[in-house]
Amino acid sequence: MRKVIVTEFMTLDGVIETPHHWSFPFWNDQVAKFKHNELFSSGALLLGRVTYEQFVAAWPSRTDDTGFADKINSLPKHVASRTLDRVEWNAKLLGEPLVEEIGRLKEEPGGDLVVHGSANLVQTLLAANLVDQLNLLVYPLVLGKGQRLFPGGIKAGFKLVEATPVDTGVIISIYERIEE
């Protein structure tokens, strides 16, 4: 069975909104290597509408020496949206009911489904117990406001399986779901 892996850039106070505004000063080779390995072990991307629109505007025209752009561009993408009528960039719109559709995707052969950003989608997946792993890159910042990964009302149990401090103060934490 495929796993659903959520990967997020997050501040100490749980904010995941607009990481492009605050994460770059902390980027280094350790973070780049983690993100590279994470992407190259992915079988497909699972994206909410907002993240999909940001990614499709940025990635298709990019190239790099490491193959990261080629990999992200070639991966199948599954997009959760109630407002989009069509998608491009090797993407497919998910049907309704969303939770059942993602449950079916988990049963299909192939590599893991990795969710980047997509806060509303992640919260739906957490509430439905569909998240198998959290890859959290926690940044040494407190923003005080912004969309948080864990709003009130969602309960889930995870165990820490790896924690790697990065020279810039980021902590890369990997959590696996535990049954409650």
C-alpha positions in Angstrom: 0.0 0.0 0.0 1.2 3.5 -0.8 1.7 5.9 2.0 0.5 9.5 2.2 3.4 11.6 3.3 2.9 15.2 4.2 5.9 17.5 3.9 5.8 21.0 5.3 8.0 24.0 6.1 6.7 25.2 9.5 7.6 27.8 12.1 7.9 27.2 15.8 4.4 28.4 16.3 3.0 26.1 13.7 2.6 28.5 10.8 2.9 26.9 7.3 1.5 29.8 5.3 3.7 31.5 2.6 7.0 29.8 3.4 8.6 31.5 0.4 8.5 34.7 2.5 10.5 33.3 5.5 12.3 30.0 4.7 15.0 30.9 2.2 17.4 32.5 4.7 17.6 29.1 6.3 18.1 27.0 3.2 21.4 25.1 2.9 22.9 21.9 1.5 21.4 19.8 4.3 17.8 21.0 3.6 18.4 20.7 -0.2 19.6 17.1 0.2 16.6 16.2 2.3 14.1 17.8 -0.2 16.0 16.1 -3.1 15.8 12.7 -1.5 12.2 13.2 -0.5 11.2 14.1 -4.0 13.1 11.3 -5.7 11.5 8.7 -3.4 8.0 10.0 -4.3 5.6 8.1 -6.6 3.2 11.0 -7.2 2.3 14.4 -5.8 -1.0 15.1 -4.0 -1.8 18.8 -4.1 -4.5 21.2 -3.0 -5.6 23.8 -5.5 -3.6 26.7 -4.2 -0.3 24.8 -4.0 -1.0 23.2 -7.5 -1.6 26.7 -9.0 1.7 28.0 -7.4 3.7 24.9 -8.6 2.2 24.9 -12.1 3.1 28.5 -12.5 6.7 28.0 -11.4 8.0 24.5 -12.2 7.3 23.5 -15.8 9.7 26.1 -17.2 12.5 25.3 -14.7 15.7 23.2 -15.2 18.6 22.4 -12.9 21.8 20.4 -12.8 20.5 17.9 -10.2 17.4 16.7 -12.1 15.0 18.0 -9.4 13.0 20.1 -11.9 12.8 17.2 -14.3 11.6 14.8 -11.5 8.9 17.2 -10.2 7.7 17.9 -13.7 7.5 14.2 -14.6 5.7 13.0 -11.5 2.0 12.3 -11.8 0.0 14.9 -9.8 -3.4 14.5 -8.2 -5.2 17.7 -7.4 -8.0 18.3 -4.9 -10.1 21.2 -6.0 -13.8 22.1 -6.0 -13.3 25.0 -8.3 -10.9 23.9 -11.1 -12.5 22.4 -14.2 -9.2 21.2 -15.7 -5.6 20.8 -14.8 -2.3 20.4 -16.8 1.3 19.5 -16.0 0.8 15.7 -15.8 -2.1 16.3 -13.4 -5.5 14.8 -12.8 -8.4 16.3 -10.8 -9.5 14.1 -7.9 -13.2 13.2 -7.7 -15.6 13.3 -4.9 -15.9 12.1 -2.2 -12.3 13.2 -1.8 -11.5 11.0 1.2 -12.7 7.8 -0.7 -10.8 8.9 -3.8 -7.5 9.3 -1.9 -8.2 6.0 -0.1 -8.4 4.3 -3.6 -5.1 6.1 -4.6 -3.4 4.6 -1.6 -4.4 1.1 -2.8 -3.0 1.6 -6.3 0.5 0.3 -7.1 3.3 2.9 -7.2 5.4 5.0 -5.0 4.2 7.1 -2.1 1.9 10.1 -2.5 3.6 13.2 -1.2 1.7 16.3 -0.2 3.6 19.6 -0.3 1.9 22.6 1.4 -1.8 22.2 0.7 -3.0 23.1 4.3 -6.7 22.5 3.8 -6.1 19.2 2.0 -3.7 18.1 4.8 -6.3 19.0 7.4 -8.9 16.9 5.6 -6.4 14.0 5.3 -5.5 14.2 9.0 -9.2 14.2 10.1 -9.8 11.1 7.9 -6.7 9.3 9.3 -5.1 9.1 5.9 -1.7 10.7 6.7 0.9 8.0 7.3 4.0 10.2 7.7 4.8 13.8 8.5 8.0 15.4 7.3 8.2 18.6 9.2 11.0 21.1 8.6 10.7 23.3 11.6 12.2 26.8 11.2 13.5 28.8 14.2 10.9 31.6 13.8 7.7 32.7 15.5 5.5 34.6 13.2 2.5 35.1 15.5 0.0 34.8 12.7 -0.8 32.8 9.6 -2.4 29.5 8.7 -1.3 26.7 11.0 -0.9 23.1 10.2 -2.9 21.8 13.1 -6.1 23.7 13.8 -8.2 22.9 16.8 -10.4 19.8 16.5 -8.0 17.5 14.7 -6.6 14.6 16.8 -3.9 12.3 15.5 -1.1 10.3 17.0 2.4 10.2 15.6 5.8 8.9 16.8 9.1 10.6 16.1 11.3 8.3 14.0 14.0 10.8 13.0 15.2 14.3 14.0 18.0 16.0 12.2 19.2 19.5 13.3 20.5 21.6 10.4 23.3 24.1 10.7 20.9 27.0 10.1 18.7 26.1 13.0 16.0 24.1 11.1 15.1 20.8 12.5 14.0 18.1 10.1 11.6 15.8 11.9 10.0 12.7 10.5 6.9 11.3 12.3 5.0 8.1 11.5 1.4 7.6 12.4 0.5 5.4 15.3 -2.9 3.9 15.9 -4.8 5.5 18.7 
